[in-house]
């Protein structure tokens, strides 16, 4: 096989690949065997005519498409490996010469992974918070737990709606005296002062009494997600049906017994402090990684092909759609409700996708430069952890590990090792609380 490479434009190359006549002949034979039962030739039972007769009757070109599909992928993969390029999309194939007894010649035009010019990536300086959990932090956590365990009480006596009350309301919104989609609800519970609704909505509810009706005038923000509502004044007709309040439990030994395995509040506080410390350690470690990676990526230079950004946007939208489906919706319906075009929605993620791709490319380059490898021991340990997560034995888990999934695990391990390498070589300045 002969291969030549031509650089057409930035990130785009063209391979010209010449496959030996003998190899193409093998492909033609495989194509014939695959399709022979489709051919009906006078004087022969269906599928029994020899290839030479079939080609004479139908023309040799009848086998070309399948022969090309058999021969080209293998030839292309070998050419890519031989030339040391890294395609980031499917190639655009163009057949230049085809026919029995002669070499198959075709070109493959493809976008390849860009070169990364690394900047400083060792000794990166970052600041991070001091790990310190105070008694005040523990008290705040206790208060939050008490909030979650509060009883919701309906106010029976007649009184006005106040800050922190829970208002049970029916409402319907109008723009220019016309109701709009998504602007109506019944028995909606709204905590006053939490800022859940448009600015000014909750404030105008204060002072209402159960059974009272009121018109609330607000203006949607200019950057509101629904374009048909953004910046427009609206009137909401609201009826206050009930007022509810949270009744918090007293934080004492009995409270500790109810919400934990401990008998005293002091013991529970000690355990909470330990939990908060572990949580803070993880948060600081995450931020440390993110800050180091961000600076390393900022220091690097790489010109990213748009096709790589588009592919990452596809991934982001696929994840977004999956999350919506768990909520009983999907992306097309979401776009319809928010009156958003798919092109506009995709453009919102362009910067995020570009940063995701750049980060991956930079980490891959550092991994290559530093010759970071995944040892058998590290791989086996990761497989063991994954098997535990899936509640399987290592042996059973490995039965489902195909080559592609194995490579995926190893690549993720490489990336994590690369991040660990960067963090271990960073200079951390701790900010005192």
Residue pairs with C-beta under 8 A, 6 or more apart in sequence:
1 17
1 18
1 19
1 20
1 23
1 75
1 78
1 79
2 17
2 18
3 15
3 16
3 17
3 18
3 79
3 82
3 83
4 15
4 16
5 13
5 14
5 15
5 16
5 83
5 85
6 13
6 14
6 16
7 13
8 14
8 109
10 303
10 305
11 111
11 112
11 114
11 303
11 305
12 109
12 110
12 111
12 112
13 85
13 109
13 110
13 112
14 107
14 108
14 109
14 110
15 76
15 79
15 80
15 83
15 91
15 107
15 108
15 110
16 96
16 105
16 106
16 107
17 72
17 75
17 76
17 79
17 105
17 106
17 107
17 108
18 103
18 104
18 105
19 71
19 72
19 75
19 103
19 104
19 105
19 106
20 103
21 101
21 102
21 103
21 104
23 71
23 75
23 104
24 67
24 71
24 98
24 100
24 102
24 103
24 104
25 100
25 101
26 71
27 67
27 68
27 70
27 71
27 104
28 51
28 63
28 67
28 100
29 51
30 66
30 67
30 70
31 63
31 64
31 65
31 66
31 67
31 70
32 51
32 54
32 63
34 66
35 62
35 63
35 66
36 47
36 49
36 51
36 54
37 46
37 47
38 47
39 46
39 47
39 49
39 54
39 57
39 58
40 46
41 49
41 53
41 54
41 57
44 53
49 57
54 62
55 62
55 63
60 99
60 100
64 98
68 93
68 95
68 98
68 104
68 106
71 104
72 93
72 104
72 106
75 104
76 91
76 93
76 108
79 108
80 86
80 87
85 110
85 112
85 113
86 112
86 113
87 110
87 111
87 112
87 113
88 111
88 112
88 113
88 305
88 307
88 308
88 311
89 110
89 111
89 307
89 311
90 110
91 108
91 109
91 110
92 108
92 109
92 110
93 106
93 107
93 108
94 106
94 107
94 109
95 104
95 105
95 106
96 105
96 106
96 107
97 103
97 104
97 105
97 106
98 104
98 105
111 305
111 307
111 308
113 308
113 361
114 302
114 303
114 304
114 305
114 361
115 302
116 300
116 301
116 302
116 361
116 362
116 364
116 365
117 300
117 301
117 302
118 299
118 300
118 362
118 365
118 366
118 369
119 296
119 298
119 299
119 300
119 301
120 296
120 299
121 296
121 299
121 300
121 366
121 422
121 425
122 422
122 425
123 425
123 426
123 427
124 292
124 295
124 296
124 422
124 425
124 426
124 427
125 426
125 427
125 429
126 288
126 291
126 292
126 295
126 426
126 427
126 428
126 429
127 428
127 429
127 430
127 431
128 284
128 287
128 288
128 291
128 428
128 429
128 430
128 431
129 284
129 287
129 430
129 431
129 433
130 430
130 431
130 432
130 433
131 277
131 280
131 281
131 284
132 433
133 273
133 276
133 277
133 280
137 273
137 276
138 269
138 272
138 273
138 276
141 272
141 276
142 251
142 269
142 272
143 251
145 259
146 248
146 249
146 251
146 255
147 246
147 248
149 249
149 255
149 258
149 259
150 246
150 247
150 248
150 249
151 246
151 247
151 249
152 166
152 244
152 245
152 246
152 247
153 244
153 245
153 246
153 247
154 242
154 243
154 244
155 165
155 210
155 242
155 243
155 244
155 245
158 209
158 210
159 209
159 243
160 206
160 207
160 208
160 209
161 167
161 192
161 205
161 206
161 207
161 208
161 209
161 240
161 243
162 192
162 206
163 192
163 193
163 206
164 191
164 192
164 193
164 245
164 246
165 191
165 192
165 243
165 244
165 245
166 189
166 190
166 191
166 192
166 243
166 244
166 245
166 246
167 189
167 190
167 191
167 192
167 205
167 208
167 240
167 242
167 243
167 244
168 187
168 188
168 189
168 240
168 241
168 242
168 243
168 244
169 185
169 187
169 188
169 190
169 205
169 238
169 239
169 240
169 241
170 185
170 186
170 187
170 188
170 238
170 239
170 241
171 183
171 184
171 185
171 188
171 216
171 236
171 237
171 238
171 239
172 179
172 183
172 184
172 236
172 237
173 179
173 180
173 183
173 184
173 234
173 235
173 236
174 180
174 183
174 234
174 235
174 236
174 237
175 229
175 232
175 233
175 234
175 235
180 228
180 229
180 234
181 337
182 226
182 337
183 234
183 236
187 241
189 244
190 196
190 197
190 202
190 205
192 202
192 205
192 206
193 202
194 202
195 202
196 202
197 218
198 218
198 219
198 220
198 221
198 234
199 218
199 221
200 216
200 217
200 218
200 219
201 216
201 218
201 236
204 214
204 216
204 217
204 218
205 214
205 216
205 238
205 240
208 214
208 238
208 240
209 240
210 240
210 241
210 242
210 243
211 239
211 240
211 241
212 239
212 240
213 237
213 238
213 239
213 240
214 238
214 240
215 235
215 236
215 237
215 238
216 235
216 236
216 238
217 233
217 234
217 235
218 233
218 234
218 236
219 231
219 232
219 233
219 234
220 226
220 229
220 230
220 231
220 232
220 233
220 234
221 230
221 231
222 230
222 231
223 230
224 230
224 231
225 338
225 340
226 337
226 338
226 339
227 338
227 339
227 340
228 339
249 255
249 258
251 265
252 265
253 263
253 264
253 265
255 265
256 262
256 263
256 264
256 265
256 267
256 268
257 263
259 268
260 268
260 271
262 268
262 271
288 423
288 426
288 428
289 419
289 423
292 419
292 422
292 423
292 426
293 359
293 363
293 419
293 422
296 362
296 366
296 422
297 355
297 358
297 359
297 362
300 358
300 362
300 365
302 358
302 361
302 362
304 354
304 357
304 358
304 361
308 357
309 350
309 353
309 354
309 357
310 353
312 353
312 354
312 356
312 357
313 346
313 349
313 350
313 353
316 349
316 352
316 353
316 356
317 331
317 345
317 346
317 349
320 331
321 330
321 331
324 330
324 331
324 333
324 334
334 340
335 341
335 342
335 345
360 415
363 415
363 418
363 419
364 415
366 372
366 418
366 421
366 422
367 414
367 415
367 417
367 418
370 418
370 421
372 414
372 417
372 418
372 421
373 414
374 410
374 413
374 414
374 417
378 413
378 417
379 409
379 410
379 413
382 409
382 413
383 394
383 397
383 398
383 401
383 409
384 394
386 397
386 409
387 393
387 394
387 396
387 397
387 398
390 397
401 409
